[in-house]
Amino acid sequence: MIQLEDIHLRYPSPHGPVDALGGVDLHVPARQVFGVIGRSGAGKSSLIRTINLLTRPTQGRVRVDGRDLTALSAEALRTARHGIGMIFQHFNLLASRTVFENVALPLQLVHERPALIKARVDELLDLVGLSAQRDRYPAQISGGQKQRVGIARALASRPTVLLSDEATSALDPETTRSILALLRQINRDFGLTIVLITHQMQVIKQVADRVAVIDAGRIVEQGAVIDVFTQPQHATTRSLVDEIVPQELPASVIARIRALMAINTARGNPHASQLLRLAFAGDGSDQPLLSDVVRRFGLDLNIVHGQVDEIQGQPFGSLAVHLQGASEGLSAAVAHLRGAGIHVREVAHV
């Protein structure tokens, strides 16, 4: 649906050219919610604005629904943009126009018939839950309602792609959840492809199917959200995921287990022990793997830290377990867990 090929974006500055994007390649499948996440200044907004060519890349090609936007004339590009809606962080509503009039604006600009405009706007205001506010002005409604107006306006021309540039970052957590739920409903009900820019991993967790991580103008990691959360590869990704699933155990947990290991060693305990970090998702979450390991390999097992959650209805989590037993049993247990699809990382070994 959306294909970015070798996208570069260079800005002039008093101190010389600045590379905002450096060779971005990205494929966004049709009818998915695709998240792009990164810290401030990473290039997120620059990236999303190249998709509809609000910012034209210095180099590279942008294809949307099989069409090369970078090769279109100015008039053809204006027509193509009718199929790409956009919602903004700060709403961008016209203060002098009512809720109804703000939503109607894209249709008025293309000289749609008044009767069709009214029918379409009424339909959209009902969709976003603002029928009762149709005659109010932006100053008379809340931030969440303003964003709903922005969403309705973006949908007015029946786009196939919806771009969301930090659309929830100015909202409180409860309102954010309701806006994200609305975007997910729109994605499911209308089959829209949604590209969602954010700096919050909680937003990605709630609504996205796939995610790309951007750092210093480059995509450093991408994949299904469940995979990126459970097995982040890049340091930037690990830092972002840490907001939801801490990537390192608390120092107090490690110190406590190491002290226990030292005591066992001092007492001449013949058993080896390991502190393992287990990451799991999907079907592996529903299997009694830990009890199976205890029975099968004759080990003692203690869960010392952990978290279990869901992404898009799929369970995922991370557990720290302290295993004690014969060395060969420990090795076999680790191999068994990995064979069952569990990501195993050793934290400490005695």
C-alpha positions in Angstrom: 0.0 0.0 0.0 2.7 2.5 1.0 6.3 2.1 -0.1 9.1 4.4 0.8 12.3 3.8 -1.2 15.6 5.3 -0.2 14.1 8.4 1.2 16.6 11.2 2.1 15.6 14.6 3.4 18.2 17.4 3.8 17.4 20.8 5.3 19.7 23.9 5.0 20.8 25.5 8.2 23.1 28.4 9.2 25.7 25.7 10.1 25.4 23.7 7.0 23.0 21.1 5.7 21.1 18.8 8.2 20.1 15.3 7.2 16.6 14.7 8.8 16.1 11.4 7.0 19.0 9.2 5.7 18.0 6.4 3.4 14.6 5.3 4.8 13.1 2.2 3.2 9.6 1.3 4.6 6.7 -0.9 3.5 3.3 -0.4 5.1 0.8 -3.2 4.3 -2.7 -2.3 3.3 -5.4 -2.2 5.9 -3.0 -2.3 8.9 -2.2 0.2 11.6 1.5 0.9 11.3 3.3 2.7 14.0 6.5 4.8 13.7 8.1 5.5 17.0 11.1 7.5 18.1 12.4 10.1 20.5 12.1 13.9 19.8 14.2 14.9 16.8 14.5 11.4 15.5 12.7 12.3 12.2 9.2 11.0 12.8 7.3 14.0 11.6 9.6 14.5 8.7 9.0 10.9 7.7 5.2 11.1 7.8 5.1 14.4 5.9 6.9 12.8 3.0 4.2 10.2 2.5 1.7 12.8 1.2 4.6 15.1 0.0 3.8 17.9 2.3 7.5 17.7 2.6 9.2 16.6 -0.6 12.2 14.3 -0.1 15.6 15.4 -1.4 16.0 11.9 -2.8 13.9 8.7 -3.1 10.5 7.5 -4.2 7.1 7.5 -2.5 4.5 5.1 -3.7 1.0 5.0 -2.4 -1.4 2.4 -3.7 0.9 1.6 -6.5 1.2 5.3 -7.6 4.6 7.1 -7.6 3.6 10.4 -5.9 7.1 11.9 -6.5 6.5 11.6 -10.3 3.1 13.4 -10.4 2.4 16.9 -11.6 1.2 19.5 -9.1 -2.4 19.0 -10.2 -2.2 15.2 -10.1 -0.6 15.3 -6.7 -3.5 17.5 -5.3 -5.9 14.9 -6.7 -3.9 12.0 -5.2 -3.9 13.7 -1.8 -7.7 13.4 -1.6 -7.0 9.7 -0.9 -4.7 10.5 2.0 -6.3 12.0 5.2 -4.2 13.5 7.9 -4.8 14.3 11.6 -2.5 16.6 13.6 -1.2 16.9 17.1 -2.7 20.4 17.7 -5.9 19.7 15.7 -5.5 22.6 13.1 -9.2 23.5 13.3 -10.5 26.8 12.1 -11.7 28.8 15.1 -14.2 30.8 13.1 -16.0 27.7 11.8 -18.3 25.4 13.7 -17.7 21.7 14.2 -19.9 20.9 11.2 -18.2 23.5 9.0 -14.7 22.3 9.9 -15.6 18.8 8.8 -17.3 20.0 5.7 -14.3 22.1 4.6 -12.5 19.4 2.4 -15.7 18.7 0.6 -16.5 22.4 0.0 -13.0 22.9 -1.4 -13.7 20.4 -4.2 -17.2 22.0 -4.7 -19.2 19.0 -3.6 -23.0 19.5 -3.7 -24.4 20.9 -0.4 -26.9 18.0 0.1 -24.1 15.4 -0.2 -21.9 17.5 2.1 -24.6 17.6 4.8 -25.2 13.8 4.5 -21.5 13.0 4.7 -20.7 15.3 7.6 -23.7 14.1 9.6 -22.6 10.5 9.0 -19.0 11.4 10.2 -20.2 13.3 13.3 -22.3 10.4 14.3 -19.2 8.1 13.8 -17.0 10.2 16.1 -19.7 10.8 18.6 -20.1 14.6 18.0 -23.6 15.0 16.6 -24.7 17.0 19.6 -21.7 19.4 19.2 -22.2 20.1 15.4 -23.0 23.8 15.9 -20.3 24.5 18.5 -17.0 26.3 17.8 -13.6 24.8 18.6 -13.2 27.0 21.7 -16.4 25.5 23.1 -15.3 21.8 23.0 -12.6 19.7 24.8 -9.2 18.6 23.4 -10.5 15.1 22.8 -13.5 16.4 21.0 -11.3 18.7 18.9 -9.3 15.6 17.8 -12.5 13.8 16.9 -13.4 16.7 14.7 -9.9 16.4 13.1 -10.5 12.7 12.5 -13.9 13.3 11.0 -12.4 16.0 8.7 -9.6 13.7 7.6 -12.2 11.1 6.7 -14.5 13.5 4.7 -13.1 12.7 1.3 -13.2 8.9 1.9 -9.4 8.3 1.9 -7.8 4.9 1.8 -4.8 6.1 3.9 -4.9 8.0 7.2 -1.8 9.7 8.6 -1.7 10.5 12.3 1.1 12.9 13.4 1.3 12.6 17.3 -2.5 12.9 17.3 -2.7 11.9 21.0 0.4 13.5 22.6 -1.6 16.6 23.7 -4.3 14.6 25.4 -4.7 13.0 28.8 -4.4 9.2 29.2 -8.1 8.4 29.3 -8.8 10.6 26.2 -5.8 9.1 24.4 -7.3 5.6 25.0 -10.6 6.6 23.6 -9.1 8.3 20.5 -6.9 5.2 19.8 -9.9 3.0 20.2 -11.7 5.1 17.6 -8.8 4.9 15.2 -8.8 1.1 15.6 -12.5 1.0 14.9 -12.1 3.1 11.8 -9.3 0.7 10.6 -11.4 -2.4 11.1 -14.7 -1.0 9.8 -13.5 0.8 6.7 -10.2 -1.1 5.9 -8.2 2.1 6.1 -4.4 1.9 6.2 -3.2 4.0 9.2 0.3 5.3 9.7 0.6 6.5 13.3 3.6 8.6 14.5 4.2 8.7 18.3 6.9 8.8 20.9 4.9 6.7 23.3 5.3 2.9 23.3 2.0 2.6 25.1 0.3 4.0 22.0 2.0 1.4 19.8 1.0 -1.3 22.3 -2.7 -0.3 22.2 -3.3 0.1 18.5 -0.6 -0.9 16.1 -0.1 -4.1 14.1 3.4 -3.4 13.1 6.0 -0.8 14.2 9.1 0.8 12.9 11.7 2.4 15.2 13.4 5.6 13.9 16.6 7.0 15.3 18.6 9.9 13.8 16.7 9.7 10.6 17.1 6.0 10.0 14.8 3.0 10.6 16.8 0.9 13.1 14.2 -1.9 13.7 10.8 -2.9 12.5 8.4 -5.8 12.7 5.2 -7.1 14.3 4.5 -5.3 17.5 4.4 -8.5 19.5 7.9 -9.5 18.2 9.5 -6.1 18.8 8.1 -6.0 22.4 9.3 -9.4 23.4 12.7 -9.4 21.5 13.9 -5.9 20.9 17.2 -5.9 19.0 18.4 -2.3 18.8 19.4 -0.2 21.9 16.9 2.5 21.0 14.1 -0.1 20.8 15.1 -1.6 24.1 15.0 1.8 25.7 11.5 2.5 24.3 10.1 -0.9 25.2 11.5 -0.4 28.7 8.6 2.0 29.3 6.2 -1.0 29.1 8.4 -4.1 29.8 11.5 -3.3 31.8 14.5 -4.8 29.9 16.7 -5.1 33.0 16.0 -6.6 36.3 16.0 -4.4 39.4 19.4 -4.4 41.0 17.9 -5.6 44.3 16.6 -8.8 42.6 20.0 -9.6 41.1 21.8 -8.8 44.3 19.4 -11.0 46.3 19.8 -14.0 43.9 23.6 -13.6 43.8 23.7 -13.5 47.6 21.7 -16.8 47.6 24.0 -18.3 45.1 27.1 -17.4 47.1 25.5 -18.9 50.3 24.8 -22.1 48.4 28.4 -22.2 47.2 29.8 -21.6 50.6 27.7 -24.4 52.1 29.0 -26.8 49.5 25.7 -27.2 47.7 26.4 -29.5 44.8 23.6 -28.0 42.7 24.3 -25.4 40.0 21.9 -22.5 39.7 21.0 -19.9 37.0 19.0 -16.7 37.0 17.2 -16.6 33.6 15.1 -13.9 31.9 12.3 -15.5 29.8 10.3 -13.6 27.2 7.2 -15.2 25.7 4.3 -14.3 23.5 1.2 -15.9 21.9 0.7 -19.6 22.2 3.7 -20.1 24.5 1.9 -18.0 27.2 -0.8 -20.6 27.6 1.4 -23.7 28.0 2.4 -25.0 31.5 6.1 -24.9 30.5 7.6 -24.0 33.8 5.9 -26.8 35.7 6.8 -29.1 32.9 10.5 -28.1 33.2 10.4 -28.8 37.0 8.9 -32.2 36.5 10.9 -33.2 33.5 14.4 -32.2 34.6 14.1 -32.4 38.4 14.8 -28.7 39.1 13.8 -26.2 41.8 12.3 -23.1 40.3 11.4 -19.8 41.8 9.8 -16.8 39.9 11.6 -13.7 41.3 10.3 -11.0 39.0 7.8 -10.7 36.1 5.1 -9.1 34.1 2.3 -10.4 31.9 0.2 -8.3 29.6 -1.6 -8.3 26.2 -1.0 -6.7 22.8 -4.0 -6.8 20.4 -5.4 -9.7 22.4 -2.2 -11.7 22.3 -0.6 -12.4 25.7 3.0 -11.6 26.2 5.3 -11.2 29.1 8.7 -11.4 30.8 9.7 -13.5 33.8 12.9 -13.8 35.8 13.3 -17.3 37.2 15.9 -18.8 39.5 16.6 -22.4 38.6 18.6 -24.9 40.8 19.6 -28.4 40.0 22.1 -30.6 38.2 24.1 -28.8 35.5 23.0 -31.1 32.8 19.3 -30.6 33.9 19.7 -26.8 33.7 21.2 -27.0 30.2 18.4 -29.4 29.1 15.8 -27.1 30.6 17.1 -24.0 28.7 17.2 -26.0 25.4 13.6 -27.2 26.1 12.3 -23.7 26.7 14.0 -22.4 23.6 12.6 -25.2 21.6 9.1 -24.2 22.8 9.6 -20.7 21.4 10.6 -19.0 24.6 13.4 -16.3 24.3 15.9 -17.2 27.1 18.6 -14.9 28.4 21.0 -15.8 31.2 21.4 -13.1 33.8 23.7 -14.8 36.2 25.2 -18.3 36.6 27.0 -20.1 39.5 
